[in-house]
């Protein structure tokens, strides 16, 4: 919450498969739009903004992520690169665990 400018950011991070990258972002916006309208009673004078951060399981990042990070006050691509690295390392860890299972 940014009290100086009376804004609330709802950040939702999701990691879908590559095929549903755009669909996941659209679903998040629609889901929280309904939710924000029902919770507006206590925050009448506060601007609410839903920011979906979507990174695919293979590390693909849509163009909109850079825009969303700028809205949150982050500059440059270093945060996006770090998020991408975390997703890739976690995906590799899951694959290694799966492959190490004995039949």
N, C-alpha and C positions, 0 to 999 in steps of 0.2 A: 504494500500500500504506500503510495506517495502522498503523504498528508499535506505537503506544501501545495500541490496542485489538485488535491482531492480526487485522486485516481486510484483504482484498484485493478491490478493485473491478475488474471487467472491463467497460469501457465500449465499446459497439459503436454507432457512428453510421451510420445508413443513410438514404438519400433515395430512397424509392420513388415511383411514381405515386400519385395520390390514391386509386385504387380498392383498392390493396393495403396501406393504412396499418396496419390492425390485424393483418392476416396477417403482415406483415413483422416486427412486434414479437413475435408468437407464435413465428415461426420462429427468431428470434434467441435467444429464451429456451430453446427446445428444443435448438437446435444446441449452445449452450454448456453446457447441463446435462449432456449426454453427455460433452462434453470435460472439464468440471470433475471429473466422477466418476473419469475415468481418470487425471487428474493430481493426485489427492489424496494420493499417497504421501509427497511431500516436505513437504506442508503440513498435517499432521494436526491441529494445534492452531490453525490459522488459518481464520477464517470467510471464505468466498468468496461474492461476490454478483455476479450478472450484471445489468448495467444497460443495457438497449437504449434508445438515443435515436433516435427516428424522427421525421423531418420530411419532409412530402411535397414533391415538386418544385415545387408551387405555394405552398409556405409554410404549409400546414396542419400544426398541431401537436396531437397527441392530448392529452387531459387527463393522461395518465400521465407525460408529460415533466416537468411541474411537480413531481410526486412524486419522480421519479428525480433531478432536480436538487437537491431538498431532501435526499435521501439522501446526495448527494455533498458537501453542506455549503454549497450556493449558496442565497442568500435572495433573494426578490423575483423579478420576471419579466424583469429587464434582460438576463440571459444568454439566455433563450429568445427575446427580441425580437431580440437581436444575431444569434443563429443563424438565425432566420427571415429577417432582412435579408440575410445572406450567401447563403443558399439562393436567395432571389429574385433577387439581383443576378447570381449565377452562372447561373441559368436564363435570365435576360435576355441575358447575354453569349453563351450557346450559341445562342440564337435569332438574335441579331444576326449571329453568324458564319455561321450557316446561310443567312440571307437575303442576305448579301453575296457568296455564291458565285455565280460567273457560270456559266450553262449551257453 
